[in-house]
């Protein structure tokens, strides 16, 4: 049962990372009215979210091991 729960969590994290990664590519076309500095701030916001998702995905195996030991 824990496999199913972790799979759903991982799928959610990957989906969130993909949406933010796609937003980085579409930033210039979606937000053409922003200045370069405002666009850069928005880009860093999305990049930080993708990095957070990568860190969470790296932590997931340890969560699985800890949950199995209990």
Residue frames as a rotation matrix with the C-alpha (Angstrom) as fourth column:
UNK 1
0.567 0.824 0.000 0.00
0.824 -0.567 0.000 0.00
0.000 0.000 -1.000 0.00
UNK 2
0.373 -0.511 -0.774 2.88
0.206 -0.768 0.606 2.35
-0.905 -0.386 -0.181 0.74
UNK 3
-0.627 -0.605 0.491 4.10
0.580 0.058 0.813 1.86
-0.520 0.794 0.315 -2.85
UNK 4
-0.004 0.735 0.678 0.86
0.950 -0.208 0.232 3.26
0.311 0.645 -0.698 -4.21
UNK 5
0.806 0.298 -0.511 0.94
0.504 -0.798 0.330 6.26
-0.310 -0.524 -0.794 -1.90
UNK 6
-0.014 -0.904 -0.427 4.55
0.161 -0.424 0.891 7.06
-0.987 -0.056 0.151 -2.76
UNK 7
-0.571 -0.146 0.808 3.84
0.794 0.152 0.589 6.61
-0.209 0.978 0.029 -6.47
UNK 8
0.473 0.812 0.343 1.00
0.845 -0.528 0.085 9.13
0.250 0.249 -0.936 -6.30
UNK 9
0.698 -0.287 -0.656 3.21
0.234 -0.775 0.588 11.57
-0.677 -0.564 -0.473 -4.41
UNK 10
-0.393 -0.914 0.104 6.05
0.347 -0.043 0.937 11.16
-0.852 0.405 0.333 -6.92
UNK 11
-0.276 0.373 0.886 3.69
0.954 -0.003 0.299 11.62
0.114 0.928 -0.355 -9.87
UNK 12
0.781 0.607 -0.145 2.38
0.624 -0.768 0.147 14.82
-0.022 -0.206 -0.978 -8.27
UNK 13
0.347 -0.747 -0.566 5.87
0.125 -0.561 0.818 16.17
-0.929 -0.355 -0.101 -7.72
UNK 14
-0.599 -0.581 0.551 6.93
0.583 0.155 0.797 15.37
-0.548 0.799 0.246 -11.30
UNK 15
0.133 0.741 0.658 3.76
0.966 -0.246 0.081 16.97
0.222 0.625 -0.749 -12.68
UNK 16
0.852 0.165 -0.497 4.34
0.359 -0.875 0.326 20.15
-0.381 -0.456 -0.804 -10.63
UNK 17
-0.098 -0.965 -0.244 7.96
0.160 -0.257 0.953 20.31
-0.982 0.054 0.180 -11.80
UNK 18
-0.506 -0.064 0.860 6.89
0.835 0.214 0.507 19.82
-0.216 0.975 -0.055 -15.43
UNK 19
0.575 0.782 0.240 4.29
0.809 -0.587 -0.028 22.61
0.119 0.211 -0.970 -15.23
UNK 20
0.727 -0.355 -0.588 6.87
0.050 -0.827 0.560 25.01
-0.685 -0.436 -0.583 -13.79
UNK 21
-0.379 -0.888 0.261 9.52
0.340 0.129 0.932 23.95
-0.861 0.442 0.253 -16.31
UNK 22
-0.168 0.419 0.892 7.06
0.984 0.018 0.177 24.57
0.058 0.908 -0.416 -19.13
UNK 23
0.829 0.493 -0.264 6.24
0.530 -0.843 0.089 28.00
-0.179 -0.214 -0.960 -17.66
UNK 24
0.106 -0.876 -0.470 9.92
0.158 -0.452 0.878 28.95
-0.982 -0.167 0.091 -17.87
UNK 25
-0.666 -0.381 0.642 9.85
0.630 0.174 0.757 28.33
-0.400 0.908 0.124 -21.61
UNK 26
-0.014 0.780 0.626 6.61
0.911 -0.248 0.330 30.24
0.412 0.575 -0.707 -22.16
UNK 27
0.027 0.015 -1.000 7.53
0.811 -0.585 0.013 33.16
-0.584 -0.811 -0.028 -19.93
UNK 28
-0.820 -0.448 -0.355 8.58
0.183 -0.794 0.580 35.54
-0.542 0.410 0.734 -22.68
UNK 29
-0.803 0.554 0.221 5.46
0.214 -0.077 0.974 34.98
0.556 0.829 -0.056 -24.76
UNK 30
0.042 0.876 -0.481 2.95
0.892 0.184 0.413 34.94
0.451 -0.446 -0.773 -21.88
UNK 31
0.565 0.087 -0.821 4.38
0.653 -0.656 0.379 37.96
-0.505 -0.750 -0.427 -20.07
UNK 32
-0.010 -0.562 0.827 5.55
0.931 -0.307 -0.197 40.23
0.364 0.768 0.527 -22.87
UNK 33
0.607 0.347 0.715 4.43
0.176 -0.936 0.305 43.32
0.775 -0.059 -0.629 -20.96
UNK 34
0.898 -0.302 -0.321 6.88
0.334 -0.009 0.943 42.75
-0.288 -0.953 0.093 -18.07
UNK 35
0.617 -0.778 -0.117 10.27
-0.779 -0.581 -0.237 44.39
0.116 0.237 -0.964 -17.88
UNK 36
0.139 -0.662 -0.737 13.42
-0.279 0.688 -0.670 42.30
0.950 0.298 -0.089 -17.97
UNK 37
-0.784 -0.461 0.416 13.89
-0.493 0.055 -0.868 42.49
0.377 -0.886 -0.271 -14.20
UNK 38
-0.056 0.851 0.522 10.30
-0.924 0.153 -0.350 41.48
-0.378 -0.502 0.778 -13.47
UNK 39
0.692 0.261 -0.673 10.57
-0.593 0.736 -0.325 38.62
0.410 0.624 0.665 -15.95
UNK 40
-0.274 -0.890 -0.365 13.84
-0.321 0.442 -0.838 37.50
0.907 -0.112 -0.406 -14.35
UNK 41
-0.658 0.118 0.743 12.21
-0.748 0.011 -0.664 37.47
-0.087 -0.993 0.081 -10.90
UNK 42
0.438 0.895 0.089 9.33
-0.847 0.444 -0.293 35.38
-0.301 0.053 0.952 -12.23
UNK 43
0.462 -0.368 -0.807 11.77
-0.454 0.684 -0.571 33.06
0.762 0.630 0.149 -13.98
UNK 44
-0.654 -0.746 0.122 13.75
-0.452 0.257 -0.854 32.53
0.606 -0.614 -0.505 -10.76
UNK 45
-0.207 0.684 0.699 10.51
-0.913 0.121 -0.389 31.74
-0.351 -0.719 0.600 -8.94
UNK 46
0.787 0.523 -0.327 9.77
-0.614 0.714 -0.337 28.94
0.057 0.466 0.883 -11.39
UNK 47
0.103 -0.840 -0.533 13.37
-0.355 0.470 -0.808 27.71
0.929 0.273 -0.249 -11.37
UNK 48
-0.669 -0.329 0.667 13.36
-0.718 0.054 -0.694 27.53
0.193 -0.943 -0.272 -7.57
UNK 49
0.312 0.849 0.427 10.17
-0.859 0.444 -0.255 25.46
-0.406 -0.288 0.868 -7.69
UNK 50
0.732 -0.102 -0.673 11.76
-0.403 0.732 -0.549 23.01
0.549 0.674 0.495 -10.13
UNK 51
-0.368 -0.929 -0.043 14.85
-0.420 0.208 -0.883 22.72
0.829 -0.307 -0.467 -7.91
UNK 52
-0.390 0.324 0.862 12.63
-0.894 0.089 -0.438 22.10
-0.219 -0.942 0.254 -4.88
UNK 53
0.726 0.680 -0.104 10.86
-0.680 0.685 -0.263 19.32
-0.108 0.261 0.959 -6.78
UNK 54
0.341 -0.685 -0.644 14.22
-0.304 0.568 -0.765 17.74
0.889 0.457 -0.015 -7.65
UNK 55
-0.655 -0.568 0.498 15.27
-0.623 0.034 -0.781 17.83
0.427 -0.822 -0.376 -4.00
UNK 56
0.045 0.766 0.642 11.96
-0.912 0.293 -0.286 16.27
-0.408 -0.572 0.711 -2.94
UNK 57
0.813 0.230 -0.535 12.39
-0.490 0.766 -0.415 13.51
0.314 0.600 0.736 -5.51
UNK 58
-0.147 -0.941 -0.306 15.88
-0.339 0.338 -0.878 12.84
0.929 -0.025 -0.369 -4.17
UNK 59
-0.622 -0.047 0.782 14.49
-0.782 -0.013 -0.623 12.55
0.039 -0.999 -0.029 -0.63
UNK 60
0.337 0.930 -0.150 11.69
-0.918 0.360 0.169 10.13
0.211 0.080 0.974 -1.57
UNK 61
0.173 -0.265 -0.949 13.80
-0.094 0.954 -0.284 6.90
0.980 0.139 0.140 -1.40
UNK 62
-0.859 -0.512 -0.006 14.85
-0.022 0.048 -0.999 7.71
0.512 -0.858 -0.053 2.15
UNK 63
-0.380 0.811 0.445 11.24
-0.922 -0.296 -0.248 8.32
-0.070 -0.505 0.860 3.14
UNK 64
0.471 0.539 -0.698 10.37
-0.632 0.758 0.160 4.92
0.616 0.366 0.698 1.70
UNK 65
-0.274 -0.655 -0.705 13.15
0.149 0.695 -0.703 3.22
0.950 -0.298 -0.093 3.68
UNK 66
-0.920 -0.075 0.385 12.17
-0.338 -0.346 -0.875 4.98
0.199 -0.935 0.293 6.90
UNK 67
-0.030 0.986 0.165 8.51
-0.999 -0.035 0.027 4.09
0.032 -0.164 0.986 6.49
UNK 68
0.370 0.120 -0.921 9.42
-0.358 0.934 -0.022 0.44
0.857 0.338 0.389 5.85
UNK 69
-0.631 -0.717 -0.297 11.48
0.034 0.357 -0.933 0.19
0.775 -0.599 -0.201 9.05
UNK 70
-0.689 0.382 0.616 8.62
-0.723 -0.419 -0.549 1.24
0.049 -0.824 0.565 11.31
